Amino acid sequence: MSHCPRCEKLIPPQAVQCPHCQMVLKGHGHPGIPLHQATGEAFLCETCLYHLDDSCNYPQRPYAKTCTLYCNSTDSPEDTPYRLSLQQQVKFWCQRNGALLLLLGLVLVSLAIALFN
């Protein structure tokens, strides 16, 4: 048995809502999707791995108080679902900034033509 984060009463592990205070405990009403909730004034994004590697696309970002995909960035590497290698980080950065890379390439080609003619 676990405890409700709001009222601290015992609740069944598969409960979608707290039977006492009716707080939603599972994402999208499904018992298999945990719903992570921020405590106090802090936002989940401040410590989320997906926010830190800039792969989060939730519209509530960076002010999300609830999230179904939250992954604590302070957990040990064994507890996190993945860690991006440097090669993957560079690949994702290049995908996000393709227009900038194209513009930089055109400038370099123009400079090379101007210097060697």
N, C-alpha and C positions, 0 to 999 in steps of 0.2 A: 504494500500500500504506500502511496505517496501522499504528499501534502499539497493542498491548494496554495499557490503563491499569494493569493489575496487574503483568504480567511484562515489559512493555516490548519484547516480541518482535514481529516483523512479522506482520501478519495480512491476509488478503484483505479488500477493502472490503465485500463482501457476507456475511462470516462472521457467523453467528448466535451462535456460541460461539468462544472462543479455542481453537485446536487444541492449545495447549501447556498452559494452566492451567485450561481449561474454564470460564472466566468468561463469563457471559451478557453479550452485547454488544448485542443487539437485543431490543426489546420484544415480548412475546407470541410469541416464536419466529419472527417475520416479518422478513425482511431489509430491508424498507422502513421499519420503525419504529425510530428510534434510541432507545436507553435511556441517559439521562443519569444519571451516578453521581457522588455527592459524594466529594470527596477529604478524607482526614483526619477530623477530628471535626466539621467543619462540616456543616450541613444544606442541602439545595438550596433549601428554602423561604425562607431568609434573603435570597436574591438573585433570587427568581423573581417575574416580573411578575404572574402570576396570584395569588400570595399577597399582593402589595402592593395590588392593586386589589380584593382580597377576592372574587374569582370562582372560586377553586380549591375543588373539592369532594372532593378525594382524602381517604380516611380516614387516610392517613399524615401529613397536614398537621398541624402545622408541623414534624414531625420526619422528613420523607422523605429517605432516602439515595439512592433511585433513583426516576426519574420519566420517563415517556414524553412528557409535555407541557411539560417545563421550558423556560422562556423567560427568559434572563438579562436582568434589568432594567437592567444597566449597559451593555448594547449600545447602539449608536447607533440613532436612530429608524428608519433605513432597514433595519436588521437585524431589528427586532422585527416580529411579524406584525400587530400593531395597536397603536394608542394610543387610549384612550377620551377623547372630548371631554368638556368640563364638563357639557354637557347629558346625555350618556350616563351619566356618573358620578352625576348627580342622579337620573336615572331609575332606575338600579339600586339606589341608596340607598333611594328611595321604595318600590321593590318589596320590598326586604328588611325595611323598617320600616313596613309598611302599618298594622299594628295601632297602633303608636305615633302615626302621623299621624291615624288615625281617633279615637283618644282625645283628642288635642290639638284636633281639630276640634270634638268634642263639648263640650270645656271652653270653647272660644272662643264657640260658639253659646250655651251656658248663660250665660256672662258678658255677652254682648251682650243677651240677653233680660232678664237681671237689671238691667242698667244702664239700659235704655231703657223699662222699665215702671214 
